[in-house]
Amino acid sequence: MKATNLESVLNIWNVTDDAEKRIIMNQFIKKHGDFYTQDEFMAFLAKKYKKARSSDTLPITGRRQEH
Protein backbone atom coordinates (compact mmCIF):
# COMPACT_ATOMS: atom_id res chain seq x y z
CA MET A 1 0.00 0.00 0.00
CA LYS A 2 1.31 3.44 -0.87
CA ALA A 3 2.40 5.62 2.04
CA THR A 4 -0.17 8.30 1.16
CA ASN A 5 -2.98 5.74 1.10
CA LEU A 6 -1.78 4.29 4.39
CA GLU A 7 -1.71 7.73 5.96
CA SER A 8 -5.24 8.49 4.73
CA VAL A 9 -6.57 5.20 6.10
CA LEU A 10 -4.88 5.80 9.45
CA ASN A 11 -6.29 9.33 9.63
CA ILE A 12 -9.82 8.03 9.12
CA TRP A 13 -9.27 5.19 11.60
CA ASN A 14 -7.97 7.62 14.22
CA VAL A 15 -11.10 9.80 14.08
CA THR A 16 -13.47 6.83 14.07
CA ASP A 17 -15.30 6.41 17.38
CA ASP A 18 -14.75 3.29 19.49
CA ALA A 19 -18.17 1.78 18.79
CA GLU A 20 -17.61 1.99 15.02
CA LYS A 21 -14.10 0.55 15.42
CA ARG A 22 -15.55 -2.48 17.24
CA ILE A 23 -18.07 -3.02 14.43
CA ILE A 24 -15.35 -2.79 11.78
CA MET A 25 -13.05 -5.14 13.72
CA ASN A 26 -15.87 -7.68 14.10
CA GLN A 27 -16.53 -7.55 10.34
CA PHE A 28 -12.83 -8.02 9.63
CA ILE A 29 -12.41 -10.91 12.07
CA LYS A 30 -15.46 -12.69 10.62
CA LYS A 31 -13.78 -12.57 7.23
CA HIS A 32 -10.12 -13.13 8.18
CA GLY A 33 -10.22 -14.88 11.56
CA ASP A 34 -8.19 -14.04 14.63
CA PHE A 35 -4.79 -14.39 12.98
CA TYR A 36 -4.06 -11.64 10.51
CA THR A 37 -1.33 -9.23 9.55
CA GLN A 38 -1.39 -5.48 9.86
CA ASP A 39 -1.18 -5.27 6.06
CA GLU A 40 -4.34 -7.38 5.71
CA PHE A 41 -6.19 -5.14 8.14
CA MET A 42 -5.01 -1.96 6.44
CA ALA A 43 -6.05 -3.32 3.02
CA PHE A 44 -9.48 -4.15 4.48
CA LEU A 45 -9.85 -0.63 5.87
CA ALA A 46 -8.69 0.97 2.61
CA LYS A 47 -11.26 -1.04 0.66
CA LYS A 48 -14.02 -0.25 3.17
CA TYR A 49 -13.29 3.48 3.24
CA LYS A 50 -12.93 3.69 -0.53
CA LYS A 51 -16.31 2.00 -0.97
CA ALA A 52 -17.94 4.36 1.54
CA ARG A 53 -16.38 7.42 -0.05
CA SER A 54 -17.43 6.46 -3.58
CA SER A 55 -21.06 5.93 -2.54
CA ASP A 56 -21.18 9.48 -1.15
CA THR A 57 -20.25 11.15 -4.42
CA LEU A 58 -22.76 12.42 -6.92
CA PRO A 59 -22.81 11.22 -10.50
CA ILE A 60 -21.26 13.72 -12.91
CA THR A 61 -24.68 14.74 -14.24
CA GLY A 62 -25.85 15.59 -10.71
CA ARG A 63 -22.95 17.83 -9.81
CA ARG A 64 -23.36 21.55 -9.63
CA GLN A 65 -21.68 23.29 -12.53
CA GLU A 66 -19.70 26.46 -11.95
CA HIS A 67 -20.33 29.37 -14.32
KOLSE-146124 format. One record per atom (N, C-alpha, C): x, y, z; residue number from 1; atom name. Coordinates in steps of 0.2 Angstrom, whole numbers, m for minus. Each point is the difference from the previous one (the first is absolute). Example, Ala and Ser with C-alpha at 12.3 -4.5 7.8 and 13.67 -1.06 7.14 Angstrom:
REM residues 2
atom x->66, y->m28, z->39, num->1, atome->N .
atom x->m4, y->6, z->0, num->1, atome->CA .
atom x->4, y->6, z->0, num->1, atome->C .
atom x->m2, y->5, z->m4, num->2, atome->N .
atom x->4, y->6, z->1, num->2, atome->CA .
atom x->m4, y->5, z->3, num->2, atome->C .
This chain:
REM residues 67
atom x->4, y->m6, z->0, num->1, atome->N .
atom x->m4, y->6, z->0, num->1, atome->CA .
atom x->5, y->6, z->0, num->1, atome->C .
atom x->m2, y->5, z->m4, num->2, atome->N .
atom x->4, y->6, z->0, num->2, atome->CA .
atom x->m1, y->4, z->6, num->2, atome->C .
atom x->6, y->3, z->2, num->3, atome->N .
atom x->0, y->4, z->6, num->3, atome->CA .
atom x->m6, y->5, z->1, num->3, atome->C .
atom x->m1, y->4, z->m6, num->4, atome->N .
atom x->m6, y->5, z->1, num->4, atome->CA .
atom x->m7, y->m4, z->1, num->4, atome->C .
atom x->m1, y->m6, z->m3, num->5, atome->N .
atom x->m6, y->m3, z->2, num->5, atome->CA .
atom x->0, y->m3, z->7, num->5, atome->C .
atom x->6, y->m2, z->2, num->6, atome->N .
atom x->0, y->m3, z->7, num->6, atome->CA .
atom x->m1, y->6, z->5, num->6, atome->C .
atom x->3, y->6, z->m1, num->7, atome->N .
atom x->m2, y->6, z->4, num->7, atome->CA .
atom x->m7, y->2, z->0, num->7, atome->C .
atom x->m3, y->0, z->m6, num->8, atome->N .
atom x->m7, y->1, z->0, num->8, atome->CA .
atom x->m5, y->m4, z->4, num->8, atome->C .
atom x->2, y->m7, z->m1, num->9, atome->N .
atom x->m4, y->m5, z->3, num->9, atome->CA .
atom x->1, y->1, z->8, num->9, atome->C .
atom x->6, y->1, z->2, num->10, atome->N .
atom x->2, y->1, z->7, num->10, atome->CA .
atom x->m4, y->6, z->3, num->10, atome->C .
atom x->0, y->6, z->m4, num->11, atome->N .
atom x->m3, y->6, z->2, num->11, atome->CA .
atom x->m8, y->m2, z->1, num->11, atome->C .
atom x->m3, y->m3, z->m4, num->12, atome->N .
atom x->m7, y->m2, z->1, num->12, atome->CA .
atom x->m1, y->m4, z->6, num->12, atome->C .
atom x->4, y->m5, z->0, num->13, atome->N .
atom x->0, y->m5, z->6, num->13, atome->CA .
atom x->0, y->4, z->7, num->13, atome->C .
atom x->5, y->4, z->0, num->14, atome->N .
atom x->1, y->4, z->6, num->14, atome->CA .
atom x->m6, y->5, z->2, num->14, atome->C .
atom x->m4, y->2, z->m4, num->15, atome->N .
atom x->m5, y->4, z->1, num->15, atome->CA .
atom x->m7, y->m4, z->1, num->15, atome->C .
atom x->0, y->m6, z->m1, num->16, atome->N .
atom x->m5, y->m5, z->0, num->16, atome->CA .
atom x->m2, y->m1, z->8, num->16, atome->C .
atom x->m6, y->0, z->2, num->17, atome->N .
atom x->m1, y->m1, z->7, num->17, atome->CA .
atom x->0, y->m7, z->2, num->17, atome->C .
atom x->1, y->m2, z->6, num->18, atome->N .
atom x->1, y->m7, z->2, num->18, atome->CA .
atom x->m5, y->m5, z->m1, num->18, atome->C .
atom x->m6, y->2, z->0, num->19, atome->N .
atom x->m6, y->m4, z->m2, num->19, atome->CA .
atom x->1, y->m2, z->m7, num->19, atome->C .
atom x->1, y->5, z->m5, num->20, atome->N .
atom x->1, y->m2, z->m7, num->20, atome->CA .
atom x->6, y->m4, z->m1, num->20, atome->C .
atom x->5, y->1, z->4, num->21, atome->N .
atom x->7, y->m4, z->m1, num->21, atome->CA .
atom x->m2, y->m7, z->2, num->21, atome->C .
atom x->m4, y->m2, z->5, num->22, atome->N .
atom x->m2, y->m6, z->2, num->22, atome->CA .
atom x->m4, y->m4, z->m5, num->22, atome->C .
atom x->m4, y->4, z->m3, num->23, atome->N .
atom x->m4, y->m3, z->m6, num->23, atome->CA .
atom x->4, y->m2, z->m6, num->23, atome->C .
atom x->5, y->4, z->m2, num->24, atome->N .
atom x->4, y->m1, z->m5, num->24, atome->CA .
atom x->5, y->m6, z->2, num->24, atome->C .
atom x->2, y->0, z->6, num->25, atome->N .
atom x->5, y->m6, z->2, num->25, atome->CA .
atom x->m4, y->m6, z->m1, num->25, atome->C .
atom x->m6, y->0, z->3, num->26, atome->N .
atom x->m4, y->m6, z->m1, num->26, atome->CA .
atom x->m1, y->m3, z->m7, num->26, atome->C .
atom x->m2, y->5, z->m4, num->27, atome->N .
atom x->m1, y->m2, z->m7, num->27, atome->CA .
atom x->7, y->m3, z->m3, num->27, atome->C .
atom x->5, y->3, z->2, num->28, atome->N .
atom x->7, y->m2, z->m3, num->28, atome->CA .
atom x->1, y->m7, z->3, num->28, atome->C .
atom x->m1, y->m1, z->6, num->29, atome->N .
atom x->2, y->m7, z->3, num->29, atome->CA .
atom x->m5, y->m5, z->m2, num->29, atome->C .
atom x->m6, y->2, z->m2, num->30, atome->N .
atom x->m4, y->m5, z->m3, num->30, atome->CA .
atom x->3, y->m3, z->m7, num->30, atome->C .
atom x->2, y->5, z->m3, num->31, atome->N .
atom x->3, y->m2, z->m7, num->31, atome->CA .
atom x->7, y->m3, z->1, num->31, atome->C .
atom x->4, y->2, z->4, num->32, atome->N .
atom x->7, y->m2, z->0, num->32, atome->CA .
atom x->2, y->m4, z->6, num->32, atome->C .
atom x->m4, y->m1, z->5, num->33, atome->N .
atom x->2, y->m3, z->6, num->33, atome->CA .
atom x->4, y->4, z->5, num->33, atome->C .
atom x->2, y->m4, z->5, num->34, atome->N .
atom x->4, y->4, z->5, num->34, atome->CA .
atom x->7, y->1, z->m2, num->34, atome->C .
atom x->3, y->m4, z->m4, num->35, atome->N .
atom x->7, y->1, z->m2, num->35, atome->CA .
atom x->1, y->4, z->m7, num->35, atome->C .
atom x->2, y->6, z->1, num->36, atome->N .
atom x->1, y->4, z->m6, num->36, atome->CA .
atom x->6, y->4, z->0, num->36, atome->C .
atom x->2, y->3, z->m5, num->37, atome->N .
atom x->5, y->5, z->0, num->37, atome->CA .
atom x->m2, y->7, z->0, num->37, atome->C .
atom x->4, y->5, z->1, num->38, atome->N .
atom x->m2, y->7, z->0, num->38, atome->CA .
atom x->m1, y->2, z->m7, num->38, atome->C .
atom x->3, y->m3, z->m5, num->39, atome->N .
atom x->m1, y->2, z->m7, num->39, atome->CA .
atom x->m7, y->m3, z->m2, num->39, atome->C .
atom x->m2, y->m5, z->2, num->40, atome->N .
atom x->m7, y->m3, z->m1, num->40, atome->CA .
atom x->m5, y->5, z->2, num->40, atome->C .
atom x->1, y->2, z->7, num->41, atome->N .
atom x->m5, y->4, z->3, num->41, atome->CA .
atom x->0, y->7, z->m4, num->41, atome->C .
atom x->6, y->3, z->m1, num->42, atome->N .
atom x->0, y->6, z->m4, num->42, atome->CA .
atom x->m3, y->0, z->m7, num->42, atome->C .
atom x->1, y->m6, z->m3, num->43, atome->N .
atom x->m3, y->m1, z->m7, num->43, atome->CA .
atom x->m8, y->0, z->1, num->43, atome->C .
atom x->m2, y->m3, z->5, num->44, atome->N .
atom x->m7, y->m1, z->1, num->44, atome->CA .
atom x->m3, y->7, z->2, num->44, atome->C .
atom x->3, y->4, z->4, num->45, atome->N .
atom x->m2, y->7, z->1, num->45, atome->CA .
atom x->0, y->4, z->m6, num->45, atome->C .
atom x->5, y->0, z->m4, num->46, atome->N .
atom x->1, y->4, z->m6, num->46, atome->CA .
atom x->m6, y->m2, z->m5, num->46, atome->C .
atom x->m2, y->m6, z->0, num->47, atome->N .
atom x->m5, y->m2, z->m5, num->47, atome->CA .
atom x->m7, y->2, z->3, num->47, atome->C .
atom x->m1, y->0, z->7, num->48, atome->N .
atom x->m6, y->2, z->3, num->48, atome->CA .
atom x->m1, y->7, z->m1, num->48, atome->C .
atom x->5, y->4, z->2, num->49, atome->N .
atom x->0, y->7, z->m1, num->49, atome->CA .
atom x->m1, y->3, z->m7, num->49, atome->C .
atom x->3, y->m3, z->m5, num->50, atome->N .
atom x->m1, y->1, z->m7, num->50, atome->CA .
atom x->m7, y->m1, z->m2, num->50, atome->C .
atom x->m3, y->m5, z->2, num->51, atome->N .
atom x->m7, y->m2, z->m2, num->51, atome->CA .
atom x->m4, y->5, z->3, num->51, atome->C .
atom x->1, y->2, z->6, num->52, atome->N .
atom x->m5, y->5, z->4, num->52, atome->CA .
atom x->1, y->7, z->m4, num->52, atome->C .
atom x->6, y->2, z->m1, num->53, atome->N .
atom x->1, y->6, z->m3, num->53, atome->CA .
atom x->m3, y->0, z->m7, num->53, atome->C .
atom x->1, y->m5, z->m4, num->54, atome->N .
atom x->m3, y->0, z->m7, num->54, atome->CA .
atom x->m8, y->0, z->0, num->54, atome->C .
atom x->m3, y->m2, z->5, num->55, atome->N .
atom x->m7, y->0, z->0, num->55, atome->CA .
atom x->m3, y->6, z->2, num->55, atome->C .
atom x->4, y->5, z->3, num->56, atome->N .
atom x->m2, y->6, z->2, num->56, atome->CA .
atom x->1, y->6, z->m5, num->56, atome->C .
atom x->3, y->m2, z->m6, num->57, atome->N .
atom x->1, y->5, z->m5, num->57, atome->CA .
atom x->m6, y->0, z->m5, num->57, atome->C .
atom x->m1, y->5, z->m3, num->58, atome->N .
atom x->m6, y->1, z->m5, num->58, atome->CA .
atom x->3, y->m2, z->m6, num->58, atome->C .
atom x->m5, y->m3, z->m5, num->59, atome->N .
atom x->2, y->m1, z->m6, num->59, atome->CA .
atom x->2, y->7, z->m4, num->59, atome->C .
atom x->4, y->0, z->m5, num->60, atome->N .
atom x->2, y->6, z->m4, num->60, atome->CA .
atom x->m6, y->4, z->m2, num->60, atome->C .
atom x->m6, y->m3, z->m2, num->61, atome->N .
atom x->m5, y->4, z->m2, num->61, atome->CA .
atom x->m4, y->3, z->6, num->61, atome->C .
atom x->1, y->m2, z->6, num->62, atome->N .
atom x->m3, y->3, z->5, num->62, atome->CA .
atom x->4, y->5, z->4, num->62, atome->C .
atom x->6, y->1, z->m2, num->63, atome->N .
atom x->4, y->5, z->3, num->63, atome->CA .
atom x->m1, y->7, z->m2, num->63, atome->C .
atom x->0, y->5, z->4, num->64, atome->N .
atom x->m1, y->7, z->m1, num->64, atome->CA .
atom x->6, y->2, z->m5, num->64, atome->C .
atom x->m2, y->4, z->m5, num->65, atome->N .
atom x->5, y->2, z->m5, num->65, atome->CA .
atom x->1, y->8, z->2, num->65, atome->C .
atom x->6, y->1, z->0, num->66, atome->N .
atom x->2, y->7, z->1, num->66, atome->CA .
atom x->0, y->4, z->m6, num->66, atome->C .
atom x->m2, y->7, z->0, num->67, atome->N .
atom x->m1, y->4, z->m6, num->67, atome->CA .
atom x->6, y->5, z->0, num->67, atome->C .
